Amino acid sequence: MRDTLLIINAGSSSIKFALFLVPALQRIGSGSIEGIGQAPRFAARDESGKPRGEQRFECGATQAELFSFLLDWVVQQYGADRLLAAGHRIVHGGPHYSAPVLVTERVLQELRETVPLAPLHQPHNLAPIVALRERAPQLRQIACFDTAFHTTNSRISRLFALPRALCDAGVWRYGFHGLSYEYIAGELPRHLPEAARGRVVVAHLGSGASLCALVNGHSVATSMGFSALDGVPMGTRSGAIDPGVLLYLLQEKNYSAEQLTELLYRESGLLGLSGIAADMRTLLDSDDPHAQEAIEVFVYRIVREIGSLQAAAGGLDALVFTAGIGERAAPIRARICAQLSWLGVRLDDDANSRADVVISAADSAMPVLVIPTDEEMAIARHTAALLAADGA
């Protein structure tokens, strides 16, 4: 019986996957291949979290080779005859796609045209779709977009002050990490019903980082814009930068477009500032002053962004941390909240160190929460809903 969804979340350095039974959307397995481009390692777990498979690969293994291994493993462990469909995280929907869509050749071609909008992510998002079409051409595939959640932002908030012809051509603020924000918006009513109907800032802090203002569970503003470069500094990405800097690099330092792309996407952020690492854990463990300065810039820019999003939302009723740094780096949460004391934010140090769901103190002016995100579940829900609407 074909009753299993394969969910793929592929990036430049990792491929995450999960399998869900339908219609209950019960997770029956998950795992990842991490360290692509270095010495990749595969690890899988069953529904209880018990290890189900591990393997290390030689340096130089390509994403295509690793994804082929993953498909073979999934078929061996779960059976090809059980796969109902595959759902994919696609970072950028471009101007055409604001809701999940069944992938056809036309859809795939239009998504290829969005690669310049997200060069660090989009090629890696699309590669598994192409590989699956070759291996299992009859398997339905659903594309779910990180940009879709932010289509509720007002037109005014999405426009750049550029000639209107450029805006009409799709040069506007799209926003990203939408699948993560959508999942958090769905979880908030379970933990904080009143605040969930109010004004919430969610900080998705990982190797890619952004923040989003929610009002009644809908996105009204977000820190990322036309590309996933905008907003706060990230692991290797610069975040928002004066465009005059780019003109200077082009005109005075003779940077090429390729060199600028490498600089902004892969050589900046925490890595560029510290000169040590893009990984927050490494920086927190370091006593190098450059590592500490990189952390301070990261925290400062996040605090400034929270102030901006509070203004966009018309106030702030709760703050939520999620994603790798947001969920696991208690010192970063503490530093951010300490700089938000002017808002009356107070943390419970013990709750913060344990990463409880509610980490704010009893006398805090607003609740502060840590909610683990689950982009794979968000993709699974969309995939199942689209299949149901299609009569599958």
C-alpha positions as CSV (number, residue, x, y, z in Angstrom):
1,M,0.0,0.0,0.0
2,R,1.4,3.4,-0.9
3,D,1.1,5.3,2.3
4,T,4.4,7.1,3.0
5,L,5.6,10.6,2.2
6,L,9.3,11.2,1.7
7,I,10.1,14.8,2.8
8,I,13.4,16.3,1.5
9,N,15.1,19.5,2.9
10,A,18.2,19.8,0.8
11,G,20.8,22.6,1.3
12,S,24.4,23.3,0.2
13,S,26.0,21.5,3.1
14,S,23.3,19.0,4.2
15,I,20.3,16.9,3.1
16,K,17.7,16.4,5.8
17,F,14.9,13.9,5.2
18,A,11.8,12.5,7.0
19,L,9.2,9.9,6.3
20,F,5.6,10.2,7.4
21,L,2.6,7.9,7.3
22,V,-0.5,9.4,5.8
23,P,-3.1,10.4,6.5
24,A,-2.1,10.6,10.2
25,L,1.2,12.3,9.4
26,Q,3.0,10.1,11.8
27,R,6.8,10.4,11.5
28,I,8.3,6.9,11.1
29,G,11.9,7.9,10.3
30,S,14.2,10.8,9.8
31,G,17.9,11.6,9.3
32,S,20.4,13.7,7.5
33,I,23.6,13.7,5.5
34,E,25.8,16.5,7.0
35,G,29.1,17.9,6.0
36,I,28.6,17.9,2.2
37,G,31.7,19.3,0.6
38,Q,33.9,18.0,3.5
39,A,33.7,14.5,4.9
40,P,29.9,13.7,4.7
41,R,28.3,11.6,7.4
42,F,24.9,9.9,7.2
43,A,22.7,9.2,10.2
44,A,19.1,8.0,10.4
45,R,16.7,7.4,13.3
46,D,13.4,5.6,13.7
47,E,10.2,7.2,15.1
48,S,11.5,6.8,18.7
49,G,14.8,8.4,18.0
50,K,16.7,5.1,18.0
51,P,19.6,5.0,15.5
52,R,18.7,3.1,12.3
53,G,21.7,3.7,10.1
54,E,25.1,5.4,10.0
55,Q,27.7,5.9,7.4
56,R,30.7,8.1,6.6
57,F,31.8,9.1,3.1
58,E,35.1,10.1,1.6
59,C,35.9,13.7,1.0
60,G,34.7,14.8,-2.4
61,A,31.5,12.9,-2.5
62,T,29.0,15.0,-4.5
63,Q,25.5,15.9,-3.5
64,A,24.2,13.8,-6.4
65,E,26.1,10.8,-5.2
66,L,24.9,11.3,-1.6
67,F,21.3,11.7,-2.6
68,S,21.5,8.6,-4.7
69,F,22.8,6.7,-1.6
70,L,19.9,8.2,0.4
71,L,17.3,7.1,-2.1
72,D,18.7,3.6,-2.1
73,W,18.7,3.5,1.7
74,V,15.1,4.7,1.9
75,V,13.9,2.1,-0.7
76,Q,15.8,-0.7,1.1
77,Q,14.4,0.3,4.5
78,Y,10.9,1.3,3.6
79,G,10.1,-0.1,0.2
80,A,9.5,1.8,-3.1
81,D,6.0,0.6,-3.3
82,R,5.0,2.5,-0.1
83,L,6.1,5.9,-1.4
84,L,3.0,8.0,-2.2
85,A,4.8,11.3,-3.0
86,A,7.8,13.4,-2.2
87,G,7.7,16.9,-0.7
88,H,10.5,19.4,-1.0
89,R,11.5,22.6,0.7
90,I,12.2,25.2,-2.0
91,V,13.7,28.4,-0.7
92,H,12.4,30.7,-3.4
93,G,9.1,30.7,-5.2
94,G,9.9,33.7,-7.3
95,P,7.1,35.9,-8.5
96,H,5.0,33.0,-9.7
97,Y,4.6,30.6,-6.7
98,S,3.0,31.6,-3.4
99,A,1.5,28.2,-2.5
100,P,2.7,24.6,-2.7
101,V,2.5,23.1,-6.2
102,L,2.7,19.8,-8.0
103,V,6.0,19.7,-9.9
104,T,5.7,19.5,-13.7
105,E,8.3,20.1,-16.3
106,R,6.9,23.7,-16.7
107,V,7.1,24.3,-13.0
108,L,10.6,22.9,-12.8
109,Q,11.7,25.2,-15.6
110,E,10.3,28.2,-14.0
111,L,12.0,27.3,-10.7
112,R,15.3,27.0,-12.5
113,E,14.8,30.6,-13.6
114,T,14.8,31.6,-9.9
115,V,18.3,30.3,-9.2
116,P,19.9,33.8,-9.5
117,L,17.6,34.9,-6.7
118,A,18.9,32.3,-4.3
119,P,22.2,30.9,-5.7
120,L,23.3,29.4,-2.4
121,H,20.1,27.4,-1.9
122,Q,18.0,27.0,-5.1
123,P,20.2,24.6,-7.1
124,H,20.5,22.3,-4.1
125,N,16.8,22.4,-3.5
126,L,16.0,21.5,-7.1
127,A,18.7,18.8,-7.5
128,P,16.7,16.1,-5.6
129,I,13.6,16.8,-7.7
130,V,15.6,16.2,-10.8
131,A,17.2,13.0,-9.4
132,L,13.8,11.6,-8.3
133,R,12.2,12.3,-11.7
134,E,15.0,10.2,-13.3
135,R,14.8,7.4,-10.7
136,A,11.0,7.3,-10.2
137,P,9.3,9.3,-12.9
138,Q,5.8,8.4,-11.8
139,L,6.3,9.6,-8.2
140,R,4.5,12.8,-7.6
141,Q,6.6,15.6,-6.2
142,I,5.4,18.7,-4.3
143,A,7.3,21.9,-4.0
144,C,6.8,23.9,-0.9
145,F,8.2,27.5,-0.7
146,D,9.9,29.4,2.1
147,T,8.7,32.6,0.5
148,A,5.0,31.7,0.5
149,F,4.3,32.5,4.2
150,H,5.3,36.1,3.7
151,T,2.8,36.9,1.0
152,T,0.6,38.3,3.8
153,N,3.1,41.2,4.1
154,S,1.6,44.5,2.9
155,R,2.6,45.8,-0.5
156,I,4.1,48.8,1.1
157,S,6.4,46.7,3.3
158,R,7.5,44.7,0.3
159,L,8.5,47.5,-2.1
160,F,12.0,48.9,-2.6
161,A,12.4,52.6,-3.5
162,L,13.5,51.7,-7.0
163,P,12.1,52.6,-10.4
164,R,8.6,51.1,-10.7
165,A,9.6,49.0,-13.7
166,L,12.0,47.0,-11.5
167,C,9.3,46.5,-8.9
168,D,6.9,45.3,-11.5
169,A,9.5,42.9,-12.8
170,G,9.6,41.2,-9.3
171,V,12.3,43.1,-7.5
172,W,10.7,43.3,-4.1
173,R,11.0,41.9,-0.6
174,Y,10.1,38.2,-0.6
175,G,11.2,37.0,2.9
176,F,12.4,33.5,3.7
177,H,12.4,30.7,6.4
178,G,8.6,30.8,5.9
179,L,8.1,27.0,6.5
180,S,9.8,27.4,9.9
181,Y,7.7,30.5,10.8
182,E,4.5,28.7,9.6
183,Y,5.3,25.8,11.9
184,I,6.0,28.1,14.9
185,A,2.8,30.0,14.2
186,G,0.9,26.7,14.4
187,E,2.6,25.7,17.6
188,L,2.1,29.0,19.5
189,P,-1.6,28.5,20.3
190,R,-0.6,25.3,22.2
191,H,1.8,27.1,24.4
192,L,0.5,30.7,24.5
193,P,-3.0,31.1,23.2
194,E,-3.4,34.8,24.0
195,A,0.0,35.9,22.7
196,A,-0.5,33.8,19.5
197,R,-3.5,36.0,18.7
198,G,-1.3,39.1,19.3
199,R,2.0,40.5,18.2
200,V,5.0,38.0,18.2
201,V,8.5,38.3,17.0
202,V,10.1,34.9,16.0
203,A,13.9,34.7,15.8
204,H,14.9,31.9,13.5
205,L,18.6,31.8,14.3
206,G,20.8,29.2,12.7
207,S,23.6,29.2,10.1
208,G,21.0,31.1,8.1
209,A,19.2,33.6,10.3
210,S,16.2,35.9,10.1
211,L,13.4,37.3,12.2
212,C,9.7,37.6,11.5
213,A,6.8,39.7,13.1
214,L,3.6,37.8,13.4
215,V,0.2,39.4,14.1
216,N,-2.5,36.8,14.8
217,G,-0.3,34.1,13.3
218,H,0.3,35.9,10.0
219,S,3.6,37.4,8.8
220,V,3.5,41.2,8.6
221,A,7.3,41.9,8.2
222,T,10.5,40.0,8.1
223,S,14.2,40.8,8.1
224,M,15.1,39.1,4.8
225,G,14.2,40.7,1.6
226,F,14.8,40.1,-2.1
227,S,17.4,37.5,-1.3
228,A,18.5,35.3,1.6
229,L,21.5,37.7,2.1
230,D,19.4,40.5,3.7
231,G,18.8,41.1,7.4
232,V,21.1,40.0,10.3
233,P,24.6,38.5,9.9
234,M,24.6,34.8,9.5
235,G,27.2,32.0,9.6
236,T,28.9,33.0,6.3
237,R,26.4,35.6,4.9
238,S,26.8,39.3,5.5
239,G,23.2,40.3,6.2
240,A,22.1,43.8,5.3
241,I,24.9,46.0,3.9
242,D,25.1,49.5,2.5
243,P,24.8,49.1,-1.3
244,G,27.5,51.8,-1.5
245,V,30.0,49.2,-0.2
246,L,29.2,46.9,-3.1
247,L,29.7,49.8,-5.6
248,Y,33.0,50.6,-3.9
249,L,34.1,47.0,-4.3
250,L,33.1,46.9,-7.9
251,Q,34.5,50.3,-8.9
252,E,37.6,50.7,-6.7
253,K,38.6,47.1,-5.8
254,N,37.7,45.6,-9.2
255,Y,35.6,42.8,-7.8
256,S,33.8,40.7,-10.3
257,A,30.2,39.6,-9.8
258,E,31.5,36.1,-9.0
259,Q,33.8,37.5,-6.4
260,L,31.1,39.5,-4.8
261,T,28.8,36.5,-4.7
262,E,31.6,34.5,-3.0
263,L,32.3,37.3,-0.5
264,L,28.7,37.9,0.5
265,Y,27.4,34.3,0.6
266,R,30.4,32.3,1.8
267,E,33.1,34.6,3.3
268,S,31.2,37.1,5.5
269,G,29.0,36.9,8.6
270,L,30.4,35.2,11.7
271,L,33.1,33.6,9.7
272,G,34.3,36.8,8.1
273,L,34.1,38.8,11.3
274,S,35.8,36.3,13.5
275,G,38.3,34.8,11.0
276,I,37.8,31.6,12.9
277,A,34.5,29.8,12.2
278,A,30.9,30.2,11.1
279,D,29.7,27.8,13.9
280,M,28.4,29.6,16.9
281,R,29.5,26.8,19.2
282,T,33.1,27.3,18.2
283,L,32.9,31.0,18.7
284,L,31.3,30.7,22.1
285,D,34.1,28.3,23.2
286,S,36.8,30.7,21.9
287,D,38.6,33.3,23.9
288,D,39.8,35.1,20.8
289,P,38.6,38.7,20.9
290,H,37.6,38.5,17.2
291,A,35.3,35.6,18.0
292,Q,33.7,37.7,20.8
293,E,33.3,40.7,18.6
294,A,31.6,38.6,15.9
295,I,29.1,37.4,18.6
296,E,28.5,40.9,19.8
297,V,27.7,42.1,16.3
298,F,25.4,39.2,15.8
299,V,23.5,40.0,19.0
300,Y,23.4,43.7,18.4
301,R,22.0,43.4,14.9
302,I,19.3,41.0,16.2
303,V,18.3,43.3,18.9
304,R,18.0,46.2,16.4
305,E,15.9,44.0,14.1
306,I,13.5,43.1,17.0
307,G,13.0,46.8,17.6
308,S,12.2,47.3,13.9
309,L,9.8,44.4,13.8
310,Q,8.1,45.6,17.0
311,A,7.4,48.9,15.2
312,A,6.0,47.0,12.1
313,A,3.7,44.9,14.3
314,G,2.6,47.9,16.4
315,G,3.9,46.4,19.6
316,L,5.2,43.2,21.0
317,D,3.4,40.6,23.1
318,A,5.9,37.7,23.0
319,L,9.4,36.7,21.7
320,V,10.2,33.2,20.4
321,F,13.6,31.7,19.6
322,T,13.9,28.8,17.2
323,A,16.4,27.0,14.9
324,G,19.9,25.7,15.7
325,I,21.3,28.7,17.6
326,G,17.9,29.9,18.9
327,E,17.1,26.5,20.3
328,R,20.5,25.5,21.6
329,A,22.6,28.5,22.4
330,A,21.5,29.7,25.9
331,P,24.2,32.3,26.1
332,I,23.0,34.0,22.9
333,R,19.4,34.1,24.1
334,A,20.6,35.6,27.4
335,R,22.7,38.3,25.6
336,I,19.8,39.2,23.3
337,C,17.3,39.4,26.1
338,A,19.7,41.4,28.3
339,Q,19.8,44.1,25.6
340,L,16.0,44.0,25.5
341,S,15.6,44.9,29.2
342,W,14.3,48.3,28.1
343,L,11.2,46.4,27.0
344,G,10.9,44.8,30.4
345,V,12.2,41.4,29.2
346,R,13.5,39.3,32.0
347,L,14.8,35.7,31.7
348,D,14.7,32.9,34.2
349,D,18.4,31.8,34.0
350,D,17.7,28.2,35.0
351,A,14.8,27.8,32.5
352,N,17.0,29.4,29.8
353,S,19.9,27.0,30.5
354,R,17.5,24.0,30.3
355,A,15.9,25.5,27.1
356,D,12.4,25.2,28.6
357,V,9.5,26.2,26.4
358,V,9.0,29.3,28.6
359,I,12.3,30.8,29.6
360,S,11.1,34.3,30.8
361,A,11.0,35.2,34.5
362,A,7.7,35.6,36.3
363,D,8.2,39.4,36.4
364,S,9.0,39.7,32.7
365,A,6.9,42.2,30.8
366,M,6.3,39.5,28.1
367,P,6.8,35.8,27.7
368,V,10.0,34.5,26.0
369,L,9.8,31.1,24.5
370,V,12.0,28.4,22.9
371,I,10.1,26.3,20.4
372,P,11.9,23.8,18.2
373,T,11.0,24.2,14.6
374,D,10.0,21.4,12.3
375,E,10.2,22.4,8.6
376,E,9.8,18.7,7.6
377,M,6.4,18.5,9.3
378,A,5.3,21.8,7.6
379,I,6.2,20.3,4.2
380,A,4.5,17.0,5.0
381,R,1.3,18.9,5.9
382,H,1.3,20.8,2.6
383,T,2.2,17.7,0.6
384,A,-0.6,15.7,2.2
385,A,-3.1,18.5,1.8
386,L,-2.3,19.0,-1.9
387,L,-2.6,15.3,-2.6
388,A,-5.9,15.1,-0.8
389,A,-7.2,18.1,-2.9
390,D,-6.0,16.3,-6.0
391,G,-8.0,13.2,-5.0
392,A,-4.9,11.0,-4.1
